[in-house]
Structures are given as C-alpha cells and as structure tokens.
Amino acid sequence: MPIFEFKCRKCGEPFEVLFRSRDEKISVACPKCGSIKVERLMSAFAGKIGNTSAGGDGCGSCAATSCGPS
C-alpha cells in the first residue's frame, strides 16, 4: 500500500494519502480546506540497500564493524 505526499495549492497544507494499490484512482482533497487543487510531491526515501557490514567498514551509524548479533 503506497503512501503519497501532497501539498494543497490553495492553503499550502502538506498531507499524506494511503492508496490501497498503485493503480487506485481516488480524488484527493486537502484535509484542512477541502480544496481539490493539490500537487503530488516527491517523497524523500530513506533506507539501507544491500549488506552494509560486508568488508568490516560498518554502516556509519555506530562504531561497530558488524551489524550482526554479538
């Protein structure tokens, strides 16, 4: 279930909408003022990709050289 971020063009309110599927077509209205003049924003994605502990360099979030159990 994807979550999309929007911003109201009328009042400037940022908000999120949960869609049941990527192909779902629903009308999106601002929860603050009710305007349907909204723009979809680019989401900032944060996360780890791949095995960051291979090679013993750690992942940068702590001083450990491995993210596995001790």
VEXPA-56368 format. One record per residue (C-alpha): residue number from 0; residue in three letters; x, y, z. Coordinates in nm, 2 decimals. Each point is the difference from the previous one (the first is absolute). Example, Ala and Ser with C-alpha at 12.3 -4.5 7.8 and 13.67 -1.06 7.14 Angstrom:
<sites>
num = 0 | residuo = ALA | px = 1.23 | py = -0.45 | pz = 0.78
num = 1 | residuo = SER | px = 0.14 | py = 0.34 | pz = -0.07
</sites>
This chain:
<sites>
num = 0 | residuo = MET | px = 0.00 | py = 0.00 | pz = 0.00
num = 1 | residuo = PRO | px = 0.18 | py = 0.31 | pz = -0.12
num = 2 | residuo = ILE | px = -0.02 | py = 0.33 | pz = 0.19
num = 3 | residuo = PHE | px = 0.02 | py = 0.31 | pz = -0.21
num = 4 | residuo = GLU | px = 0.08 | py = 0.35 | pz = 0.12
num = 5 | residuo = PHE | px = -0.20 | py = 0.30 | pz = -0.12
num = 6 | residuo = LYS | px = 0.00 | py = 0.38 | pz = 0.05
num = 7 | residuo = CYS | px = -0.31 | py = 0.21 | pz = -0.03
num = 8 | residuo = ARG | px = 0.04 | py = 0.28 | pz = -0.26
num = 9 | residuo = LYS | px = -0.27 | py = 0.21 | pz = 0.18
num = 10 | residuo = CYS | px = 0.11 | py = 0.00 | pz = 0.36
num = 11 | residuo = GLY | px = 0.35 | py = -0.16 | pz = -0.02
num = 12 | residuo = GLU | px = -0.08 | py = -0.29 | pz = 0.24
num = 13 | residuo = PRO | px = 0.22 | py = -0.31 | pz = -0.05
num = 14 | residuo = PHE | px = -0.17 | py = -0.33 | pz = 0.05
num = 15 | residuo = GLU | px = 0.02 | py = -0.37 | pz = -0.08
num = 16 | residuo = VAL | px = -0.25 | py = -0.24 | pz = -0.16
num = 17 | residuo = LEU | px = 0.01 | py = -0.38 | pz = 0.03
num = 18 | residuo = PHE | px = -0.10 | py = -0.18 | pz = -0.32
num = 19 | residuo = ARG | px = -0.11 | py = -0.37 | pz = 0.01
num = 20 | residuo = SER | px = 0.19 | py = -0.07 | pz = -0.32
num = 21 | residuo = ARG | px = 0.23 | py = 0.19 | pz = -0.24
num = 22 | residuo = ASP | px = -0.28 | py = 0.00 | pz = -0.27
num = 23 | residuo = GLU | px = -0.27 | py = 0.13 | pz = 0.23
num = 24 | residuo = LYS | px = -0.16 | py = 0.32 | pz = -0.13
num = 25 | residuo = ILE | px = -0.16 | py = 0.21 | pz = 0.27
num = 26 | residuo = SER | px = -0.06 | py = 0.37 | pz = 0.02
num = 27 | residuo = VAL | px = 0.23 | py = 0.17 | pz = 0.25
num = 28 | residuo = ALA | px = -0.11 | py = 0.31 | pz = 0.20
num = 29 | residuo = CYS | px = 0.18 | py = 0.20 | pz = 0.26
num = 30 | residuo = PRO | px = -0.10 | py = -0.11 | pz = 0.35
num = 31 | residuo = LYS | px = 0.03 | py = 0.36 | pz = 0.12
num = 32 | residuo = CYS | px = -0.19 | py = 0.21 | pz = -0.25
num = 33 | residuo = GLY | px = -0.17 | py = -0.26 | pz = -0.22
num = 34 | residuo = SER | px = 0.16 | py = 0.13 | pz = -0.33
num = 35 | residuo = ILE | px = 0.06 | py = -0.26 | pz = -0.27
num = 36 | residuo = LYS | px = 0.28 | py = 0.22 | pz = -0.15
num = 37 | residuo = VAL | px = 0.29 | py = -0.21 | pz = 0.14
num = 38 | residuo = GLU | px = 0.34 | py = -0.09 | pz = -0.13
num = 39 | residuo = ARG | px = 0.17 | py = -0.33 | pz = 0.06
num = 40 | residuo = LEU | px = 0.35 | py = 0.04 | pz = 0.15
num = 41 | residuo = MET | px = 0.31 | py = -0.20 | pz = -0.05
num = 42 | residuo = SER | px = 0.05 | py = -0.21 | pz = 0.31
num = 43 | residuo = ALA | px = 0.34 | py = -0.02 | pz = 0.17
num = 44 | residuo = PHE | px = 0.09 | py = -0.36 | pz = 0.04
num = 45 | residuo = ALA | px = 0.23 | py = -0.12 | pz = 0.27
num = 46 | residuo = GLY | px = 0.13 | py = -0.35 | pz = 0.06
num = 47 | residuo = LYS | px = 0.29 | py = -0.24 | pz = -0.03
num = 48 | residuo = ILE | px = 0.06 | py = -0.19 | pz = -0.32
num = 49 | residuo = GLY | px = 0.20 | py = -0.31 | pz = -0.01
num = 50 | residuo = ASN | px = 0.24 | py = -0.14 | pz = 0.27
num = 51 | residuo = THR | px = 0.18 | py = 0.30 | pz = 0.14
num = 52 | residuo = SER | px = 0.20 | py = -0.21 | pz = 0.25
num = 53 | residuo = ALA | px = 0.20 | py = -0.20 | pz = -0.26
num = 54 | residuo = GLY | px = 0.36 | py = 0.09 | pz = 0.01
num = 55 | residuo = GLY | px = 0.00 | py = 0.11 | pz = 0.36
num = 56 | residuo = ASP | px = -0.05 | py = 0.37 | pz = -0.06
num = 57 | residuo = GLY | px = -0.32 | py = 0.02 | pz = 0.19
num = 58 | residuo = CYS | px = -0.30 | py = 0.20 | pz = -0.12
num = 59 | residuo = GLY | px = 0.09 | py = 0.34 | pz = 0.14
num = 60 | residuo = SER | px = -0.27 | py = 0.01 | pz = 0.27
num = 61 | residuo = CYS | px = 0.22 | py = -0.13 | pz = 0.28
num = 62 | residuo = ALA | px = 0.35 | py = -0.11 | pz = 0.08
num = 63 | residuo = ALA | px = -0.06 | py = -0.37 | pz = -0.05
num = 64 | residuo = THR | px = 0.15 | py = -0.18 | pz = -0.30
num = 65 | residuo = SER | px = -0.29 | py = -0.25 | pz = -0.03
num = 66 | residuo = CYS | px = -0.38 | py = 0.04 | pz = 0.02
num = 67 | residuo = GLY | px = -0.05 | py = -0.36 | pz = 0.11
num = 68 | residuo = PRO | px = -0.07 | py = -0.13 | pz = 0.34
num = 69 | residuo = SER | px = 0.30 | py = -0.01 | pz = 0.24
</sites>
